[in-house]
Amino acid sequence: MHLDERLQALADFVPEGCRAADIGTDHGYLAAALIQQGKAAFVVAGDKNRGPYEAAIRTVKEQALMENQIAVRLGDGLAVLQPGEVDTVCIAGMGGVLIASILEAQPEVTAALGTLVLQPMNGAAELREWLYDNAWHISDENLVIADGRIYEVIKAEKGSRKKPGPLDLLVGPKLWQKKPPLLRNHIEALLFQQRRIINGMEKSDRAKGDKRFARVKRLVRSLEGRLKW
């Protein structure tokens, strides 16, 4: 099973020999690859929509994988899992706020996990903050490009650590530490987003008087400073 750069980046963060779940599995490609690459001993591939669920079943059959290797399940989020059934969960292709809500919805399942591999489409700062606020910490991060878009991939592990500041939560604490090749592009994209927020707020005197306006302006200056490393 060949994965694109985005899904392979998730697979690379999955601990070897784990029992994993791919939530929102779509076609089951990541789940199948985790078995084939020897990363996971067992994978639950879950999706709440019947179309992707059936597509994942087809993928498992086409790849000649066994039922004791992959279990494809129809259900919403972590509801497809029993507490302790897996130790690693992958969630990709959703907003960061939605990913956090999925983890919150089944606290007994989430509490039994040791590793999260997450790829938020947006709201990465909010997701990072949720992780630190809920006794997780970011152990690694990566940036990859697929179909002309940069994706953030986050590996989080159980255990409380000091929460990074707002700028590092936005950029990614490990990304800033590692400075991967795509970091400059990533920061430029974040700058574009924050400048667009400022432009919108500048059209309203009320918005310009709000504390958030000053906070976003400080964030823009900080991001501009980080481009000078």
Secondary structure, DSSP 4 states (H G I P E B T S, - for coil): ----HHHHHHHHHSPTTEEEEEET-TTSHHHHHHHHTTSEEEEEEEESSHHHHHHHHHHHHHTT--TTTEEEEESSGGGGS-TTS-SEEEEEEE-HHHHHHHHHH-HHHHHT-SEEEEEESS-HHHHHHHHHHTTEEEEEEEEEEETTEEEEEEEEEES--PPPPHHHHHH-HHHHHH--TTHHHHHHHHHHHHHHHHHHHTT-HHHHTSHHHHHHHHHHHHHHHHTT-
